[in-house]
Amino acid sequence: MTERLSDISARIEGIRQLGAVVNAMRGIAAARAQQARGQLVAVDSYSATIALAIGRTLALVPTAGSGASGRSTRSVLVLFCAEQGFAGAFSERVLDAVRADLSDSELFLVGTRGRAVAAERGVVAVWNSPMPSHSLGVPKLADRISEALYSRIATGEINRLDTVFSQWRPGHGIHIERRCLFPLDMSSFPHPANVDAPLLNLSPETLMIELTADYVHAQLCDTALHAYAAENEARMEAMASARSQIERQLSTLQATRRIVRQEEITAEIIELAAGETASRSDHTLKSRAKKG
């Protein structure tokens, strides 16, 4: 063994510090994923309430359409990619899922790390935004996306809006999903029977526009929260893998340290024994010289 014991001990200490960082990152990711999952329950309930209201309002607007008549067939894809690194191929999977649509769609891309990955592939988005560092910032993100889209939808510049996001499935990992937000499929909304007509303070047409906008906003929040939770789940998985690698390296280095320490102790004993032997020989020679 040519390695010094102090060098090996320094490497072990460095890897232990790295392990502490990995554990901290994993803990933060776990807390964020759990918070996002809890908020998804509230968003799903809110979306269901709006969907029910849309279903009841549809009966008052028999000619309700699915959206503005567009002058083109241009569509928009809202991609939710990774905000930070250490999440594996999170962004790459999202971009791979829309590869066939890149030529005839405009991209709205969320996620700083995802933007960098897209640039490496030569993919340019017409609109970019970072993902909030905390899930409580998701509604404001949905506001910004909505503001960038609604004027163009109203003037017919685009006639389709899809979101592409990652969803974490326990036991299966990351799954890429695609959801159409515009035009709305009105047949998918509940149509309650034998229910009294609601009392309105707005015209049915105006109410339908407002409800549709709220529903799209809720769906943007839902997809963003799914992506936020999935990114942190992916980071937890990556950190767990890193932790396993760190433990293997620590085990190897600790075994090496034991061997080097044993060799150093053995070498020291041999050196002491050789010195003692030499001392005895010198003493013997001196004694014989005196006797002679």
Number of C-alpha atoms within 10 A of each C-alpha: 10 5 10 12 17 11 11 16 15 11 15 20 13 12 17 16 12 15 20 13 14 20 17 13 16 22 15 14 23 18 13 20 25 14 16 23 17 12 17 19 11 12 17 15 12 15 19 16 13 19 21 15 21 22 19 21 21 21 14 15 14 8 9 15 14 13 17 15 14 16 11 10 12 15 18 21 22 24 28 30 30 32 23 17 14 18 20 15 13 24 26 15 16 22 22 10 14 16 10 10 13 15 9 11 18 19 22 20 26 25 21 18 20 27 24 16 18 18 12 10 11 9 15 17 19 9 13 18 16 18 24 17 12 11 20 13 13 21 18 12 21 20 14 12 20 16 11 13 16 13 12 13 20 14 13 18 18 24 22 20 20 17 22 23 27 28 21 19 11 8 6 7 13 19 13 16 14 17 15 15 17 20 16 17 12 15 9 9 17 15 18 12 7 6 8 8 10 10 6 9 7 10 10 16 15 10 17 22 14 13 17 22 14 17 22 19 19 21 21 23 25 23 25 31 29 21 29 31 26 27 30 28 26 24 24 23 19 17 24 15 13 17 19 13 13 18 15 12 16 18 13 12 17 16 12 17 21 12 14 18 15 12 14 15 12 12 12 12 12 12 12 12 12 12 12 12 12 12 12 12 12 11 12 11 11 12 11 9 9 7 6 6
